Amino acid sequence: MTSETRNPDNYCYRHPDRQSFVLCQRCMRTICPECQTQAAVGVICPECLRDQKKNRTPAQKRAARRWGRGAGSAVSFGSGGTRGMMVIFVITAVAYLLQMAGSVIPGLDIQSWFAFCAPYEYPNLTGTFQPWRILTAAFVHGGFWHVGLNMLSLWMVGRVLEPMIGTGRFVATYLLSAAGGSAAVAVLAFSTPVVGASGAIFGLFGALLVIGRHLGANVTGMYVVLGINLVIGFIPGMGVSWQAHVGGLVVGALVGLVLTRTRRPKQRTAQIWLLVAVGAFVAALFVVPVLTGYVTLT
């Protein structure tokens, strides 16, 4: 037996017979998988988790009660992970790297394949509706600063919103908001080439705004940020799609309203169906260009 295996520091302090090399991020004691609770960064032990719950502010306790996370919850309010946000980061980064590679690899034109929807910008698009563009437009961007600022915004709102509502709801909000941005472009400016995650991110801000007001938080600063960004979209020559911003914001706020009204476990089925209804409403908007005769479905 090696000296490493005999070292008591390599065993869980609550279960001395279980070897582990994972440390609590607060007290730095060794804990086994059974004693680990996922925190914002790393894991914490049961004792530190209890201390964290005791030290919560009144606003955090009120938020935990309203969102159905009582004292017996495994993770306290605001300490959940951000796996969904990281997956979106990775997909967007890969898409941008492929866009860069397309500048040197003939035939690899990611932006023209996935933009929504630019019949006059790219020769291979003729105005025919191609449904994958509804979502893929949120993962391609017009340049380094475009993708960089969007990912910074995603990080700012995602690290707050995803731990509050969970990964599944966060990803659903992002995708529905992205679709909402595309729907607004389809109805109001279909021939305009649109790329970027701005509509989806405005949707996340809209959801966070509604949820924050429901929890009694001070959201004045968020109003200012949203107002400034919306105004920028209306400035001529900025090259910003205000339609996508508004569409994403409206759909995101609607999703946030659904989540606040169906937060209890027994309302899970109602929540799913209401989110499906939001998706159906967004999908119905894409029929408008068809009814006007601008595009044909394939």
C-alpha positions in Angstrom: 0.0 0.0 0.0 1.4 3.4 -1.0 1.7 6.4 1.3 -0.9 8.1 -0.8 -3.7 5.6 0.0 -2.8 5.7 3.7 -3.1 9.5 3.9 -6.3 10.3 5.8 -6.6 13.5 3.8 -7.5 11.4 0.8 -10.7 10.1 2.4 -14.1 11.7 2.9 -14.3 13.4 6.3 -17.8 12.1 6.8 -17.2 8.6 5.4 -13.6 7.6 6.4 -13.8 4.4 4.4 -14.4 6.2 1.1 -11.4 7.4 -0.9 -11.8 10.7 -2.7 -9.7 13.5 -4.1 -12.5 16.1 -4.3 -12.4 19.1 -1.9 -15.2 21.3 -0.7 -14.7 24.7 -2.2 -15.4 26.4 1.1 -13.7 24.4 3.8 -11.3 22.5 1.6 -12.1 19.1 3.3 -12.2 15.9 1.2 -15.7 14.7 0.4 -17.1 11.7 -1.5 -19.7 11.8 -4.3 -22.5 11.3 -1.8 -21.5 14.3 0.2 -21.0 16.6 -2.8 -23.5 19.4 -3.7 -22.9 21.3 -6.9 -22.3 25.0 -6.3 -21.7 27.9 -8.6 -18.0 26.9 -8.8 -17.0 23.4 -7.7 -18.8 21.5 -5.0 -19.5 22.0 -1.3 -20.0 19.7 1.7 -23.3 19.3 3.6 -22.1 21.4 6.5 -21.1 24.3 4.3 -24.4 24.0 2.5 -26.3 24.4 5.8 -24.1 27.4 6.6 -24.8 28.9 3.2 -28.6 28.5 3.7 -28.4 30.1 7.1 -26.6 33.1 5.7 -29.0 33.8 2.8 -30.4 37.3 2.6 -34.2 37.8 3.1 -34.5 38.4 -0.7 -32.8 35.0 -1.4 -35.1 33.2 1.1 -38.1 34.8 -0.5 -37.0 33.8 -4.0 -36.4 30.3 -2.8 -39.9 30.0 -1.4 -41.5 31.5 -4.5 -39.7 29.1 -6.8 -40.5 26.1 -4.8 -37.1 25.5 -3.3 -37.6 24.9 0.3 -35.2 24.0 3.1 -34.9 20.5 1.9 -33.6 21.4 -1.5 -30.3 20.0 -2.6 -29.1 23.3 -4.0 -29.9 26.7 -2.6 -31.4 29.4 -4.7 -28.8 30.9 -7.1 -26.2 28.1 -6.7 -27.2 26.0 -9.7 -24.9 25.3 -12.6 -24.7 26.9 -16.0 -24.3 23.9 -18.3 -26.8 25.2 -20.8 -25.0 28.5 -21.1 -21.7 26.7 -21.7 -23.1 24.5 -24.4 -24.4 27.5 -26.2 -21.0 29.1 -25.8 -19.3 26.1 -27.4 -21.7 25.7 -30.3 -21.4 29.5 -31.1 -17.6 29.3 -30.8 -17.4 26.3 -33.2 -19.7 28.0 -35.6 -17.6 31.2 -35.6 -14.4 29.1 -36.1 -16.0 27.4 -39.1 -17.0 30.9 -40.4 -13.3 31.9 -40.2 -12.2 28.7 -41.9 -14.7 29.4 -44.7 -12.5 32.4 -45.7 -9.8 30.0 -46.8 -11.7 26.8 -47.6 -13.7 27.0 -50.9 -17.4 26.1 -50.5 -17.5 26.4 -46.7 -19.8 29.3 -46.4 -21.4 28.8 -42.9 -23.0 32.3 -42.8 -24.9 31.9 -46.1 -26.1 28.4 -45.1 -27.4 29.4 -41.7 -28.4 33.1 -41.9 -32.0 34.1 -41.6 -33.0 34.9 -44.3 -31.1 36.9 -47.0 -32.3 36.2 -50.5 -30.5 39.3 -51.9 -27.3 38.9 -49.9 -26.3 35.4 -50.9 -26.8 34.0 -54.4 -27.8 30.5 -53.2 -30.9 31.9 -51.5 -33.9 32.7 -53.6 -36.5 33.6 -51.0 -37.6 30.0 -50.4 -38.3 29.4 -46.8 -35.8 27.0 -45.2 -36.9 26.3 -41.6 -33.5 25.5 -40.0 -32.6 29.1 -40.4 -35.1 30.1 -37.7 -32.6 28.8 -35.0 -29.3 28.6 -36.8 -29.1 32.3 -37.4 -28.5 32.7 -33.6 -25.3 30.8 -33.8 -23.5 32.6 -36.7 -22.2 36.2 -36.5 -21.0 39.0 -38.6 -17.5 39.4 -37.0 -15.3 39.1 -33.9 -16.8 42.0 -32.1 -20.3 40.9 -32.9 -19.9 37.4 -31.5 -17.7 38.7 -28.6 -20.3 41.2 -27.4 -23.1 38.8 -27.7 -21.3 36.1 -25.7 -20.4 38.7 -23.1 -24.1 39.5 -22.8 -25.0 35.8 -22.7 -22.5 35.3 -19.8 -23.9 38.4 -17.9 -27.5 37.2 -18.0 -26.9 33.5 -18.2 -25.0 33.2 -14.9 -27.9 34.8 -13.1 -30.9 33.3 -15.0 -29.9 29.7 -15.6 -29.3 28.9 -11.9 -32.7 30.4 -11.1 -34.8 28.4 -13.6 -32.7 25.4 -14.4 -30.8 24.3 -17.5 -33.8 22.9 -19.4 -35.9 26.0 -19.0 -32.9 28.2 -19.8 -32.2 26.5 -23.1 -35.9 26.5 -24.0 -36.0 30.2 -23.3 -33.0 30.8 -25.4 -34.3 28.8 -28.4 -37.8 30.2 -28.2 -36.4 33.8 -28.0 -34.1 33.1 -31.0 -37.2 31.8 -32.9 -39.1 34.9 -31.8 -36.4 37.2 -33.2 -36.5 35.3 -36.5 -40.3 35.5 -36.6 -40.2 39.2 -36.2 -37.8 39.6 -39.0 -39.9 37.3 -41.2 -43.0 39.4 -40.6 -41.4 42.9 -40.6 -38.3 42.6 -42.8 -38.0 39.3 -44.4 -35.5 40.3 -47.1 -33.0 41.7 -44.6 -30.0 39.4 -43.9 -29.9 38.6 -40.2 -27.3 36.8 -38.1 -26.4 36.8 -34.5 -27.7 35.8 -31.0 -29.0 39.3 -30.1 -32.7 38.2 -30.4 -32.1 35.2 -28.1 -30.2 37.3 -25.6 -32.8 40.0 -25.6 -35.3 37.2 -24.8 -33.2 36.1 -21.8 -33.2 39.7 -20.6 -36.9 39.8 -21.0 -37.4 36.6 -19.1 -35.1 37.8 -16.3 -36.9 41.1 -16.2 -40.3 39.5 -15.7 -39.0 37.0 -13.1 -37.0 39.7 -11.3 -40.1 41.9 -10.9 -42.1 38.9 -9.7 -39.5 38.2 -7.0 -39.5 41.9 -6.0 -35.9 42.6 -7.2 -34.7 46.0 -8.2 -34.7 45.8 -12.0 -34.1 49.5 -12.8 -30.6 48.9 -14.2 -32.0 46.2 -16.5 -34.5 48.7 -17.9 -31.7 51.1 -18.7 -29.6 48.5 -20.4 -32.5 47.2 -22.5 -33.6 50.7 -23.3 -30.2 51.7 -24.6 -29.8 48.6 -26.7 -33.3 49.0 -28.2 -32.6 52.6 -29.1 -29.3 51.6 -30.8 -31.3 49.2 -33.0 -33.3 52.1 -34.4 -30.3 54.3 -35.3 -29.8 54.4 -39.1 -26.6 52.9 -40.4 -25.8 50.8 -37.3 -26.6 47.6 -39.2 -28.7 46.3 -36.2 -31.9 44.4 -36.6 -34.4 46.0 -34.2 -37.0 43.5 -35.4 -35.0 40.6 -34.0 -34.4 42.5 -30.8 -38.1 43.3 -30.3 -39.2 39.8 -31.3 -36.8 38.1 -29.0 -37.6 40.4 -26.1 -41.4 39.9 -26.4 -41.1 36.1 -26.6 -38.6 35.9 -23.7 -40.9 38.1 -21.5 -43.8 35.8 -22.4 -41.7 32.7 -21.4 -40.8 34.5 -18.2 -44.4 35.1 -17.4 -45.2 31.4 -18.0 -42.4 30.4 -15.7 -43.5 32.7 -12.9 -47.1 31.5 -13.1 -46.3 27.8 -13.2 -43.4 27.5 -10.8 -44.8 24.8 -8.5 -44.0 21.1 -9.0 -47.7 20.2 -9.5 -47.9 22.8 -12.4 -45.1 21.1 -14.4 -47.4 19.7 -17.0 -49.2 23.0 -17.4 -45.9 24.8 -17.8 -44.8 22.4 -20.6 -48.0 22.9 -22.5 -47.9 26.7 -22.1 -44.3 26.7 -23.5 -45.4 24.5 -26.3 -48.2 27.1 -27.0 -45.6 29.9 -27.1 -43.7 27.9 -29.6 -46.8 27.3 -31.7 -47.6 31.0 -31.6 -44.0 31.8 -32.9 -44.3 29.1 -35.6 -47.7 30.6 -36.7 -46.0 34.0 -37.4 -43.9 32.4 -40.1 -47.1 31.8 -42.1 -47.5 35.5 -42.6 -44.9 35.8 -45.4 -46.4 32.8 -47.0 -49.9 34.3 -46.9 -48.6 37.5 -48.5 -47.0 35.5 -51.3 -43.4 36.5 -50.5 -42.1 33.0 -50.0 -43.0 29.4 -50.8 -42.6 26.4 -48.5 -40.4 23.5 -49.6 
